């Protein structure tokens, strides 16, 4: 690889580091191209990006960013997941690694904090942002729905009494 190509890769990686709220470091040893494509697609679906890179270039790109602390983990067959919603990226990696043991979680960095495996496991179990929004909307609308049911109850009961009375007369 020539110097110009390396400079472009470092520049692109640096932009990814700077625009991400979380970075996940994984090892992908043994994954074939079909499995890598499947993983890339799953990562892309949640708005994250999957990048296989040389460790030396990742170390250069992460300098002077919030993710410089990850440099010690750039060893072996490294793949990086850059994500705006770090939790979504963690969930995808967790789900895929359960299905395919060739993908290994190494570490992650969120808000200038290194995430260990135990924290990774815990974060993967949290509900997604969309699930949380749905729950909040449900909690907000539930009292209104109950109020409507209460207000409709007298009319429903009156109609039921009239119906029973008419059946009794027949």
C-alpha positions in Angstrom: 0.0 0.0 0.0 1.5 3.4 -1.0 1.8 6.4 1.3 -1.1 8.3 -0.4 -3.5 5.4 0.1 -2.5 5.1 3.8 -3.0 8.9 4.3 -6.5 8.6 2.8 -7.3 5.7 5.0 -6.0 7.4 8.2 -8.0 10.6 7.2 -11.2 8.6 6.7 -10.7 6.6 10.0 -10.0 9.9 11.9 -13.3 11.3 10.6 -15.1 8.2 11.7 -13.5 8.4 15.2 -14.5 12.1 15.5 -18.1 11.7 14.3 -18.9 8.6 16.5 -20.2 8.5 20.0 -19.0 5.0 20.5 -16.4 2.6 19.0 -16.4 -1.1 19.4 -13.2 -3.2 18.8 -13.7 -6.8 17.7 -11.6 -9.6 16.3 -13.1 -11.3 13.2 -10.6 -14.2 12.8 -12.1 -17.0 10.7 -15.1 -15.1 9.3 -15.5 -15.7 5.6 -16.5 -13.0 3.1 -20.2 -14.1 3.2 -20.3 -13.8 7.0 -18.5 -10.5 6.9 -21.0 -9.1 4.4 -23.9 -10.3 6.6 -22.3 -8.6 9.6 -21.7 -5.4 7.7 -25.3 -5.4 6.6 -26.6 -5.9 10.1 -24.4 -3.1 11.4 -25.4 -0.8 8.6 -29.1 -1.4 9.4 -28.7 0.3 12.8 -26.9 3.3 11.4 -23.4 2.1 12.3 -20.4 1.3 10.1 -18.1 -1.7 10.1 -14.4 -1.2 9.2 -11.6 -3.8 8.9 -8.3 -1.9 9.1 -4.6 -2.3 9.8 -3.9 -1.7 13.4 -1.1 0.7 12.8 -3.4 2.9 10.7 -6.1 2.8 13.4 -3.6 3.9 16.0 -2.5 6.8 13.9 -6.2 7.8 13.2 -7.3 7.6 16.8 -4.6 10.0 18.0 -6.0 13.3 19.4 -9.5 11.9 19.5 -11.7 10.7 22.4 -10.8 7.1 21.4 -7.1 7.3 21.8 -7.3 5.0 24.8 -8.3 2.1 22.5 -4.7 2.0 21.0 -3.6 -0.8 23.3 -6.5 -3.0 21.9 -5.5 -2.7 18.2 -3.8 -6.0 17.9 -4.6 -9.1 15.8 -7.4 -9.2 13.2 -9.2 -6.0 14.2 -12.5 -4.7 13.0 -14.0 -1.5 14.3 -17.7 -0.5 14.6 -18.3 3.2 14.5 -21.7 4.2 15.8 -23.8 7.3 16.6 -26.0 5.2 18.8 -23.4 3.0 20.5 -26.0 0.8 22.2 -27.4 -0.2 18.8 -23.9 -1.2 17.7 -23.4 -3.2 20.9 -26.6 -5.1 20.5 -25.8 -6.1 16.9 -22.3 -7.3 17.8 -23.7 -9.2 20.8 -26.4 -10.9 18.7 -24.0 -11.8 15.9 -21.3 -13.1 18.2 -23.8 -15.4 19.9 -24.7 -16.8 16.5 -21.2 -16.9 15.2 -18.4 -17.5 17.8 -15.7 -16.3 15.3 -16.6 -12.7 16.0 -15.1 -11.7 19.4 -15.8 -8.6 21.4 -12.5 -7.1 22.6 -13.6 -3.7 24.0 -15.6 -0.6 23.4 -15.3 3.1 24.3 -18.3 5.2 25.1 -18.1 8.7 26.5 -14.3 8.5 27.1 -14.8 5.3 29.1 -13.5 1.8 28.2 -16.2 -0.8 28.3 -15.2 -4.2 29.6 -16.9 -7.5 28.7 -19.3 -7.5 31.7 -20.5 -4.0 30.9 -20.8 -5.0 27.3 -23.1 -7.9 28.3 -25.2 -5.6 30.5 -25.5 -2.9 27.8 -26.6 -5.5 25.2 -29.6 -6.4 27.4 -30.9 -2.8 27.6 -33.9 -1.9 25.5 -33.1 0.0 22.3 -34.0 3.7 21.9 -37.0 2.8 19.8 -38.3 0.4 22.4 -37.8 3.0 25.1 -39.7 5.6 23.0 -42.6 3.1 22.5 -42.8 2.4 26.2 -42.8 6.2 27.0 -45.6 6.8 24.5 -47.5 3.8 26.0 -47.1 5.3 29.5 -48.3 8.7 28.3 -51.3 7.4 26.5 -52.5 4.8 29.0 -54.1 7.3 31.4 -56.0 9.0 28.5 -57.2 5.6 27.3 -58.4 4.7 30.9 -60.2 8.1 31.1 -62.0 7.5 27.8 -63.1 4.0 29.1 -64.4 5.6 32.3 -66.3 8.3 30.4 -67.8 5.7 28.0 -68.7 3.3 30.8 -72.0 5.0 31.9 -73.2 5.1 28.3 -72.2 1.5 27.7 -73.9 0.4 31.0 -77.0 2.3 30.1 -77.2 0.7 26.7 -76.7 -2.7 28.3 -79.5 -2.1 30.8 -81.9 -1.0 28.0 -80.9 -4.0 25.9 -81.5 -6.4 28.8 -84.8 -4.7 29.6 -86.0 -5.0 26.0 -85.0 -8.7 25.9 -86.9 -9.3 29.2 -90.1 -7.7 27.7 -90.0 -10.0 24.6 
